[in-house]
Amino acid sequence: MRRPMNAFLIFCKRHRSLVREQNPHLDNRTVTRILGDLWANLAPDEKSCYINLAKQYKEAFLKANPDYKWFNHDKQGTGSK
């Protein structure tokens, strides 16, 4: 089961096709970098729209999956340092 998308992922989902249309020759990594720059320079009021949407997604996800627990796959196991 996947976790709900965060604000940046929602932004990317909505804008990736636009960036792709403007830059069809770029690879996915570069498109993501452009999306990151756009996100970093987004006005706070526009960014809050995506943040609120992400909160709604998370609330709906937790309501539908009340027993779901987040965990970090990298930190599982013995992992002594």
Rosetta silent file (secondary structure, phi, psi, omega in degrees, C-alpha in Angstrom):
SEQUENCE: MRRPMNAFLIFCKRHRSLVREQNPHLDNRTVTRILGDLWANLAPDEKSCYINLAKQYKEAFLKANPDYKWFNHDKQGTGSK
SCORE:     score description
SCORE:     0.000 S_00000001
   1 L     0.000  131.588 -179.475    0.000    0.000    0.000 S_00000001
   2 L   -89.891  147.236  175.179    1.416    3.389   -0.964 S_00000001
   3 L   -71.504  158.426  178.048    1.391    6.417    1.276 S_00000001
   4 L   -67.738  152.835 -178.994   -0.617    9.433    0.131 S_00000001
   5 L   -67.808  143.671  173.393    1.174   11.973   -2.055 S_00000001
   6 L   -85.044  177.432 -174.762    2.771   14.982   -0.425 S_00000001
   7 H   -59.584  -42.030 -179.306    2.274   18.540   -1.708 S_00000001
   8 H   -65.358  -40.249  179.132    5.293   18.443   -4.018 S_00000001
   9 H   -65.795  -37.537  175.957    4.217   15.163   -5.610 S_00000001
  10 H   -63.668  -44.114  177.164    0.732   16.535   -6.270 S_00000001
  11 H   -58.061  -46.485 -179.973    2.332   19.622   -7.848 S_00000001
  12 H   -61.619  -43.001 -179.065    4.543   17.397  -10.013 S_00000001
  13 H   -60.333  -36.972 -178.315    1.635   15.260  -11.129 S_00000001
  14 H   -80.980  -24.570 -173.389   -0.232   18.353  -12.307 S_00000001
  15 H  -111.882  -11.640 -176.945    2.718   20.091  -13.977 S_00000001
  16 H   -58.723  -42.688 -178.360    4.941   17.313  -15.355 S_00000001
  17 H   -64.644  -34.880  178.075    3.044   17.093  -18.643 S_00000001
  18 H   -66.619  -43.439  178.568    3.354   20.855  -19.160 S_00000001
  19 H   -65.594  -38.765  178.088    7.116   20.778  -18.576 S_00000001
  20 H   -62.853  -41.932  178.858    7.375   17.754  -20.888 S_00000001
  21 H   -62.151  -40.391 -179.031    5.482   19.592  -23.652 S_00000001
  22 H   -76.201  -24.218 -176.441    7.821   22.568  -23.394 S_00000001
  23 L  -136.268   67.079 -174.701   10.947   20.346  -23.183 S_00000001
  24 L   -66.975  -17.916 -176.979   10.286   17.072  -25.050 S_00000001
  25 L   -85.266  -10.635 -175.012   14.006   16.322  -25.410 S_00000001
  26 L   -83.153  148.818  175.330   14.736   16.235  -21.649 S_00000001
  27 L   -80.796  169.137 -174.822   15.006   13.060  -19.586 S_00000001
  28 H   -61.135  -38.426 -179.821   12.832   12.439  -16.530 S_00000001
  29 H   -60.257  -43.983 -179.786   15.573   13.404  -14.068 S_00000001
  30 H   -69.707  -37.593  176.873   15.973   16.839  -15.650 S_00000001
  31 H   -61.999  -42.027  178.898   12.207   17.361  -15.820 S_00000001
  32 H   -64.503  -37.797  177.550   12.013   16.584  -12.097 S_00000001
  33 H   -63.093  -42.313  177.275   14.795   19.069  -11.417 S_00000001
  34 H   -62.791  -43.540  178.034   12.831   21.764  -13.311 S_00000001
  35 H   -61.114  -38.588  176.825    9.716   20.881  -11.321 S_00000001
  36 H   -62.961  -40.650  176.774   11.737   21.237   -8.114 S_00000001
  37 H   -65.422  -41.974  178.051   12.879   24.703   -9.178 S_00000001
  38 H   -62.092  -41.776  179.308    9.305   25.694  -10.035 S_00000001
  39 H   -63.518  -42.820 -178.220    8.142   24.404   -6.635 S_00000001
  40 H   -64.782  -30.401 -178.164   10.891   26.289   -4.801 S_00000001
  41 L   -99.269    6.035 -179.691    9.902   29.545   -6.502 S_00000001
  42 L   -70.835  139.525  179.057    6.146   29.059   -6.171 S_00000001
  43 L   -61.859  143.583 -177.797    4.294   31.808   -4.322 S_00000001
  44 H   -55.377  -37.066 -179.732    3.292   30.813   -0.765 S_00000001
  45 H   -69.095  -34.393  176.203   -0.431   31.205   -1.485 S_00000001
  46 H   -71.553  -38.504 -179.654   -0.170   28.880   -4.503 S_00000001
  47 H   -66.218  -36.919 -178.806    1.927   26.418   -2.516 S_00000001
  48 H   -63.293  -28.816  176.086   -0.611   26.378    0.327 S_00000001
  49 H   -59.522  -46.097  179.995   -3.229   25.090   -2.130 S_00000001
  50 H   -71.345  -35.125  177.972   -1.121   21.963   -2.709 S_00000001
  51 H   -64.541  -43.550  178.360   -0.287   21.636    0.991 S_00000001
  52 H   -65.210  -39.644  178.220   -3.982   21.698    1.887 S_00000001
  53 H   -63.750  -40.655  177.937   -4.758   19.166   -0.821 S_00000001
  54 H   -63.536  -38.729  177.061   -2.025   16.866    0.522 S_00000001
  55 H   -62.759  -40.684  178.349   -3.517   17.155    4.017 S_00000001
  56 H   -63.773  -42.827  178.116   -6.914   16.149    2.615 S_00000001
  57 H   -60.822  -43.790 -178.313   -5.360   13.144    0.843 S_00000001
  58 H   -65.197  -44.132  178.924   -3.590   12.103    4.036 S_00000001
  59 H   -61.424  -43.293  179.440   -6.739   12.440    6.165 S_00000001
  60 H   -65.028  -40.029  178.897   -8.767   10.407    3.669 S_00000001
  61 H   -63.031  -46.989 -179.390   -6.022    7.770    3.523 S_00000001
  62 H   -66.426  -32.664  177.099   -5.838    7.472    7.321 S_00000001
  63 H   -68.551  -40.144  179.955   -9.615    7.290    7.556 S_00000001
  64 H   -76.354  -23.887 -176.932   -9.719    4.497    4.975 S_00000001
  65 L  -131.811   68.675 -172.835   -6.705    2.712    6.538 S_00000001
  66 L   -64.299  -23.090 -178.289   -6.844    3.343   10.311 S_00000001
  67 L   -94.981    2.140 -177.910   -4.354    0.570   11.169 S_00000001
  68 L   -70.480  136.261  178.441   -1.705    1.650    8.657 S_00000001
  69 L  -122.044  133.541  173.604    1.691    2.521   10.168 S_00000001
  70 L   -74.768  146.885  169.164    4.462    4.447    8.411 S_00000001
  71 L  -154.370  153.840 -177.759    7.892    2.923    8.637 S_00000001
  72 L   -95.220  115.971 -179.451   11.241    3.576    7.032 S_00000001
  73 H   -61.027  -33.197 -178.096   12.478    0.620    4.979 S_00000001
  74 H   -68.251  -27.897 -175.297   16.080    1.852    5.289 S_00000001
  75 H   -94.961    3.837  178.010   16.035    1.732    9.096 S_00000001
  76 L   -81.746  159.507  177.377   14.716   -1.827    9.390 S_00000001
  77 L    98.056 -167.071 -176.531   16.981   -4.721   10.259 S_00000001
  78 L   -74.680  -51.299  171.794   19.954   -4.936   12.586 S_00000001
  79 L    47.844   43.923  177.911   21.777   -1.883   11.263 S_00000001
  80 L   -79.258  142.883 -179.217   24.433   -1.502   13.954 S_00000001
  81 L  -112.718    0.000    0.000   26.978    1.287   13.377 S_00000001
